Amino acid sequence: MELIVHSLEHFGEVCVLRLRTPDSFPVHQVGHYAVLQFANFAERPYSIANAPNGKFLEFHIKNSGHAGGSTFATHNLEIGDTVIFHRFGGNYTLVPNCPRPLILVAGGTGLSPMLAITEASLQNNPDRAIFLYYGARHHQDLYYDRHLREKMVLFPRFSYIPTLSEENKAGIEFGSVGDIALQHPELLKSRLYVAGPVDMLRTTIDKALAAGVSPDVIHSDYRELDRTK
Ligand SMILES: Cc1cc2nc3c(=O)[nH]c(=O)nc-3n(C[C@H](O)[C@H](O)[C@H](O)COP(=O)(O)OP(=O)(O)OC[C@H]3O[C@@H](n4cnc5c(N)ncnc54)[C@H](O)[C@@H]3O)c2cc1C
């Protein structure tokens, strides 16, 4: 199905893209990805960054630095262009009525599904605490920093904790995002969602299990991504 580009916002190497959805469009599940095709490039999965709203799907697409669809989307796509939507996919979703706090751990474009989970949780369960850990290498890679700091002001139950792994910066935690998130004092009472590069998923999940987190409350696309290695 063809979808029309509704808006584009550029944040350095990342483009926030919204595709308008017609009334008949299927409803996605929070945490899932869509398989998209830009121009004649190969179709690729992209995590959906918003909760269903009947109007648009949001994606955060990073210039991969190679001559593929993601680079095309970040450099050449324009409002009004068409993008081919193939299907939704993914194996984890938000648990809507769970009272446990959410610890969301994201690296790179793994931020997208966490934004969708945050939005849906704030809509459906506004009293539930959310702790979003976002890991980048360098300060300039925290492309959504201002937006997330503004969200903290609007929603007191939402906390955003940026982390940097290759640069020391005052006021920002230094180290691996997974290691930092797993130090959360309420880790064993929370639900843990992890998204990002496959190595980050593997080590974070292994360490969470070793720390005593039940596999029932750990959510990620790890198995699916691991098969694609
Ligand atoms: C579940 C899931 C969710 C995802 N969500 C997002 C998301 O939200 N946002 C996002 O930006 N991405 C996301 N991705 C990654 C995305 O699907 C693409 O794989 C990625 O953006 C690169 O695709 P591309 O089409 O630009 O490049 P490709 O078509 O994969 O590559 C383009 C060309 O570059 C070559 N190439 C690729 N890598 C290298 C390399 N390392 N060295 C040399 N040449 C190389 C290829 O052989 C090819 O010729 C997700 C992936 C998965 C599995």
The ligand as an SDF file (V2000), in Angstrom:
LIG
                    3D

 53 58  0  0  0  0  0  0  0  0999 V2000
   13.3490   -4.6800   13.9130 C   0  0  0  0  0  0  0  0  0  0  0  0
   14.1550   -3.5740   13.2560 C   0  0  0  0  0  0  0  0  0  0  0  0
   13.7780   -2.2610   13.4670 C   0  0  0  0  0  0  0  0  0  0  0  0
   14.5310   -1.2200   12.8660 C   0  0  0  0  0  0  0  0  0  0  0  0
   14.1500    0.0590   13.0900 N   0  0  0  0  0  0  0  0  0  0  0  0
   14.8550    1.0720   12.5300 C   0  0  0  0  0  0  0  0  0  0  0  0
   14.4880    2.4190   12.7660 C   0  0  0  0  0  0  0  0  0  0  0  0
   13.5450    2.7220   13.5120 O   0  0  0  0  0  0  0  0  0  0  0  0
   15.2300    3.3920   12.1500 N   0  0  0  0  0  0  0  0  0  0  0  0
   16.3040    3.1050   11.3300 C   0  0  0  0  0  0  0  0  0  0  0  0
   16.9340    4.0280   10.8180 O   0  0  0  0  0  0  0  0  0  0  0  0
   16.6620    1.8250   11.1050 N   0  0  0  0  0  0  0  0  0  0  0  0
   15.9680    0.8160   11.6660 C   0  0  0  0  0  0  0  0  0  0  0  0
   16.3350   -0.4790   11.4100 N   0  0  0  0  0  0  0  0  0  0  0  0
   17.4340   -0.7200   10.4520 C   0  0  0  0  0  0  0  0  0  0  0  0
   16.8750   -0.6200    9.0070 C   0  0  0  0  0  0  0  0  0  0  0  0
   15.9130   -1.6230    8.7990 O   0  0  0  0  0  0  0  0  0  0  0  0
   17.9420   -0.7890    7.9410 C   0  0  0  0  0  0  0  0  0  0  0  0
   18.5120   -2.0600    8.0340 O   0  0  0  0  0  0  0  0  0  0  0  0
   19.0620    0.2000    8.0160 C   0  0  0  0  0  0  0  0  0  0  0  0
   18.5450    1.4940    8.1250 O   0  0  0  0  0  0  0  0  0  0  0  0
   19.9560    0.1580    6.7510 C   0  0  0  0  0  0  0  0  0  0  0  0
   19.1180    0.0350    5.6350 O   0  0  0  0  0  0  0  0  0  0  0  0
   19.4370    0.7310    4.2410 P   0  0  0  0  0  0  0  0  0  0  0  0
   18.2720    0.3960    3.3960 O   0  0  0  0  0  0  0  0  0  0  0  0
   19.7770    2.1490    4.3900 O   0  0  0  0  0  0  0  0  0  0  0  0
   20.7570    0.0580    3.7730 O   0  0  0  0  0  0  0  0  0  0  0  0
   20.9940   -1.3900    3.0960 P   0  0  0  0  0  0  0  0  0  0  0  0
   20.0920   -1.6180    1.9270 O   0  0  0  0  0  0  0  0  0  0  0  0
   20.9630   -2.4310    4.1580 O   0  0  0  0  0  0  0  0  0  0  0  0
   22.4370   -1.1870    2.5830 O   0  0  0  0  0  0  0  0  0  0  0  0
   22.7080   -0.3090    1.4620 C   0  0  0  0  0  0  0  0  0  0  0  0
   23.9540   -0.7180    0.7440 C   0  0  0  0  0  0  0  0  0  0  0  0
   25.0740   -0.5410    1.6140 O   0  0  0  0  0  0  0  0  0  0  0  0
   25.7420   -1.7650    1.7880 C   0  0  0  0  0  0  0  0  0  0  0  0
   26.1350   -1.8600    3.1970 N   0  0  0  0  0  0  0  0  0  0  0  0
   25.3150   -2.0160    4.2420 C   0  0  0  0  0  0  0  0  0  0  0  0
   26.0200   -2.0500    5.3960 N   0  0  0  0  0  0  0  0  0  0  0  0
   27.3070   -1.9180    5.0300 C   0  0  0  0  0  0  0  0  0  0  0  0
   28.5300   -1.8580    5.7560 C   0  0  0  0  0  0  0  0  0  0  0  0
   28.5510   -1.9660    7.0860 N   0  0  0  0  0  0  0  0  0  0  0  0
   29.6850   -1.6840    5.0640 N   0  0  0  0  0  0  0  0  0  0  0  0
   29.6710   -1.5710    3.7190 C   0  0  0  0  0  0  0  0  0  0  0  0
   28.5360   -1.6100    2.9790 N   0  0  0  0  0  0  0  0  0  0  0  0
   27.4000   -1.7890    3.6150 C   0  0  0  0  0  0  0  0  0  0  0  0
   24.7410   -2.8610    1.4180 C   0  0  0  0  0  0  0  0  0  0  0  0
   25.3990   -4.0300    0.9440 O   0  0  0  0  0  0  0  0  0  0  0  0
   23.9370   -2.1940    0.3330 C   0  0  0  0  0  0  0  0  0  0  0  0
   24.5540   -2.2990   -0.9180 O   0  0  0  0  0  0  0  0  0  0  0  0
   15.6270   -1.5240   12.0320 C   0  0  0  0  0  0  0  0  0  0  0  0
   16.0080   -2.8480   11.8290 C   0  0  0  0  0  0  0  0  0  0  0  0
   15.2870   -3.8720   12.4350 C   0  0  0  0  0  0  0  0  0  0  0  0
   15.7290   -5.2890   12.2050 C   0  0  0  0  0  0  0  0  0  0  0  0
  1  2  1  0
  2  3  1  0
  2 52  2  0
  3  4  2  0
  4  5  1  0
  4 50  1  0
  5  6  2  0
  6  7  1  0
  6 13  1  0
  7  8  2  0
  7  9  1  0
  9 10  1  0
 10 11  2  0
 10 12  1  0
 12 13  2  0
 13 14  1  0
 14 15  1  0
 14 50  1  0
 15 16  1  0
 16 17  1  0
 16 18  1  0
 18 19  1  0
 18 20  1  0
 20 21  1  0
 20 22  1  0
 22 23  1  0
 23 24  1  0
 24 25  2  0
 24 26  1  0
 24 27  1  0
 27 28  1  0
 28 29  2  0
 28 30  1  0
 28 31  1  0
 31 32  1  0
 32 33  1  0
 33 34  1  0
 33 48  1  0
 34 35  1  0
 35 36  1  0
 35 46  1  0
 36 37  1  0
 36 45  1  0
 37 38  2  0
 38 39  1  0
 39 40  1  0
 39 45  2  0
 40 41  1  0
 40 42  2  0
 42 43  1  0
 43 44  2  0
 44 45  1  0
 46 47  1  0
 46 48  1  0
 48 49  1  0
 50 51  2  0
 51 52  1  0
 52 53  1  0
M  END
$$$$
